[in-house]
Structure formats: structure tokens, C-alpha cells
Amino acid sequence: MKLMMLINELLDYGLKKNILDEIDFDYDANLLIDLFCEKEFFRIATKPRSIEVILEELARVAYKRGIIKSDDIVSFDNFKAKTVDLIIEKPSSVVNKFYRYYKDSPRKATDYLYRLSIDTNYIQTQRIKQNLKWQHQTEYGILELTINLSKPEKDPKLIAMQQANPAGQYPQCRLCKENQGYRGHLSYDSRSNMRIIPLDLAGEKWYFQFSPYSYFDEHSIVLNEKHVSMVINRGTFQKLLDFLDMFPEYFIGSNAGLPIVGGSILNHEHYQAGRYHFPIEKAKETYVGTVGNVEISCLHWPLSTVRIKSSGKEEIIGFAEKVLLQWGDYQNAKLSLINDKSDPHHTITPIARKQGSIYIFDLILRSNYLNKEYPNGVFHPHPNLHHIKKENIGLIEAMGMGILPGRLKKELALIGQYLSGENEVLNKPALKKHLSWIEMIKSEYNPSEDVNLFLLRETGKIFSQVLKDAGVFKMNRIGTSAFSKFVSRLLDV
Ligand SMILES: [Zn+2]
């Protein structure tokens, strides 16, 4: 009875949210009873509840009945995705609907897919709400920070089971289009309730989807149909602008294609997009000059950035390529800016958006050069900051939003206890890596201030320093002068 009630609840939810078409009702009901090895379906009146609760209870029933073998988070999540997928329309219907809405407006199409991604629990809003978010004022504007708590931690039992059952080669990675409908397994968290939309970018077949992590509004992923490596070249600039022509209200950017300065996935070409304005957009610009129909400026931003604007699409693509090539040729040993054409260190993190008919590129100059002093990268967070952030500074961070690891929530709370007088907390192993930082900030702390706010501000200062470490031309006299010279050379025709 409980199971039949839950199945009815899921079906009613699907009808109410327009996930399932009335015509498919009996068909979907039968798929659901089959999933639970039931022989019959009957209708029960239900009261609305949230999709998370319905799916969680269905997964518990499945576990009790032995349909799910283990009660770990991956098995449960995979089962929930599979269950809700049974009531979502097939990919082709979703794609057709998307393009029908697109004829009215791009906004209507993206609104439809975004709503669907949330309503089907593909974007897990309840988990995302747990993320800690705050802002930090710096000399170059307001930065945004997030402690990511939406990815549930794996317990040691699950990790051991996964090691005994490693994932194979299919799908080749988490971005591949074959993830759609793939049910996953113990060692592969599935996204079978995802729907992706085919696009044409510069004559290539690409796909559009929303990110399940949703770090910002309408956070989307745009991915190559083929599992090919990330690359930054003229084609990248062309594809970014082709996307903007389709979705002019979004920004779009690409991670650099080199280790250390790239994102976490280098082996599948993809971009990130969304309806969001990042701190870098508001950075103060200094006008440098105009070449043809392209206006050039540089930004007051910790990562050295050239901003170019033009209404001419081909012209601005050509100019972006010129910046990339000139950066590839640039050498300045005194600043550790050393490029090697056969094993390149210099690349660009490009971000594009459209204002009316004007295309804008923010081209962030990057280098993954490393030396004896900085074996993890000269333009990477230096070791004294690793207790807060040691991961790559990818696209999202370079635009001014710090994504910090979940462990920090607990660690900052412990530091707060210590600063509030609980001295013994300092012996906790989790605080070992923070000891010299704690020593430094202790004298700054005024006990009349809220200790949590104080710690968020101090963490913001560290992130600000992280960005400065990633900048190729430092914001000092020598750095800004070398950057000015680099930018003024762009005016040579
Ligand atoms: Zn792939």
C-alpha cells in the first residue's frame, strides 16, 4: 500500500509539473510497478509532496525489497535518477519541445529545460541550498565565495566497495553524451534523468545541458559531441560567439586547455555558460586603443585580462586570435613568463558575452609554467594558501567566484571555537594545516566581532591572494608596466 501510494505520488507530481504527458500515464505507471516487481497498479488520491521526499522513500522501499543491493549514497542516487527518468519524456520529445519554445524566444527554451532539470531532481536544489555563500570586498571589486557542500561525502565503506568494482571505459567521461539515460553503477554516479539539446557550433555538433551542481544561475555545460581534448584556438572563439548568437542572454567561457590552469576535465572539450554576471564583468577597465572596429582595454583584475569589444563578429574573432598568438610569443624571463612552443605554457581563459549587437571577450592570460621554487605552478595558488585552496584556478574562479572545498565548513567552525577561547581545539588533526594561518589572524581578531563573519572575511582575503598568485602580470609597478607594453603591442597593425 505504501509503495502504491508513492508511485501514485510520483505520477501525480509528474502530471502537475508537466513532466509526463497525460497520454503516457498508463504506460509510465506500468514501468514504475515493473521496477518494483509489482503485478498490478491502482489509483490512489495523493497530497503533493516534494520530489526529494518521494524519491527517497521509493529508494528505501527498493532497498528493503533487495532491488537496491546496498544503502550507499551512489546506489540510492542512481536508483532515484532511474525512477524519475521513467516518467520523463524521451530525449527526442524534450529536444523537439525545446526547439518549439526556441521559436518563440531563446529564453522560453532555456526556461523550459531549466525548470525540467530542477523538477526532475537532476539539479538537486535541496542539496545545493546547503552551500555556504558570501561576498568579500577587495581593492578590485567584490569577490564571491562558496563552500561547496552539495556533493555528499563518501563513507569509507563505499570507497572500499568502489575500489573492488572499478568503473570501465563506458561512458568515456562524465561529460560524454552517452551519459543520458545511463543507469550507472556502484562506481559511477549516473545522470540518467538528464536531457541534452543538440546544437550546431561552427559547423560541429555540440550539446547543451545544465550543470547538476549549479554554482550560479542557469549554470550550463556546452559539450562537444566527440570525446576530444580541450583546446583554445580560433575555433574556440568562433564557437563561443556562435553560442551567444543562439543564446544572447547568457555568458559563455572556456577553461584553458592546459593542466594546472585548466579545469578538472581536460579530456573532453566543453564550455560553461549561464545567466549570470560574474565579478570580472564589473572590473574597472582602462581603455588602450581601437584597431579597426575592435576596442581594446585592460582590466583592473588580479588575473591579467584583455577586454575586447566589437560589433563585427569575424573581426573580433580575428583579434582574439591575435591576442592568443601574441601571448604565445611572449617571453619575459624576469617575470617567469617563459613559453616553449613545443610544450606550451601560455594559453588563455576566454569569456564571451553580448551586449545588444556588441560582442565582448574577456581574455585572461594564463601560464602553467613551473620551476623548482614552485613545482605546482608559478601562477597557481602558492603553498602557503593550500590549506584553503590548492585546486586549479579554472574559469569560474578566474571570473571571481571561489569554489572552496566542503571540509572548510568544519575546519572554520573549529577555528572559531579556538578563537572564542576553547584552546584545546587547536590540537585537532584537522587544524594542523591551518596552524600558521591561525597564528597570523589571531592577533587581528577582536572578540566583540562575530567570529564566523571574521573567519569568512579572512578566508576571502586568502582567496583574493589565490587569484593574485594566478595572475601572470602582477598588480605592482613592474607587472603593470610589462602588461601595458604587452597590450600596447596589440595596437600594431
Ligand atoms: Zn567524454
Residues whose N, C-alpha, C, O or C-beta is under 5 A from the ligand:
A	BS01	ZN	Q172 C173 L175 C176 H227 H268
